[in-house]
């Protein structure tokens, strides 16, 4: 049974026979699929909340003079993209991958290779959506902190001790301990390592760069 959370595979290709064959292949393994003859028709039907992926022919025109991938990027469409083409040189493949394509598959398709790529793209999209939802949830928790509690969280994430935070913020150590306990409670962090992980997701604490 299809639900709004069921992944939808969008096919954009100007070859009607290939579109139909590809749609039937995907549906034969239980996947939802829809086909379009151009990028504009796909864009007019796209809903950001709809999970899935996009199978896009490399020669499909973009919009307003842009290439298709640039158009998708400027429209902030984050679906994983599988690029396809009948004949393509290595330089072009490298270019489309650098522009954000998840995979490139040459026509005529190896059906199993294509299906594997689609399943991988669906998994990537699900992971991205979960990560975004997790970050939004953390932002909501962070917003419940008072400005002083947010300050304490930032310094805790930087690795300062309660004594060092107290000196930095000109507070008593006991006050810092109270703020820190409230931060742990409001952020729903069971451990310090969990709190630091949350700070990294929120961008409060940057990943360690040994060359910086």
Secondary structure as UniProt FT lines:
FT   TURN            4..5
FT   STRAND          8..12
FT   HELIX           16..28
FT   TURN            29..30
FT   STRAND          32..36
FT   HELIX           39..45
FT   TURN            48..49
FT   STRAND          52..57
FT   TURN            58..59
FT   TURN            64..65
FT   HELIX           68..74
FT   TURN            75..76
FT   STRAND          80..85
FT   HELIX           90..98
FT   TURN            99..100
FT   STRAND          103..106
FT   HELIX           111..143
FT   HELIX           147..157
FT   TURN            158..159
FT   HELIX           162..169
FT   HELIX           173..187
FT   HELIX           192..202
FT   TURN            210..211
//
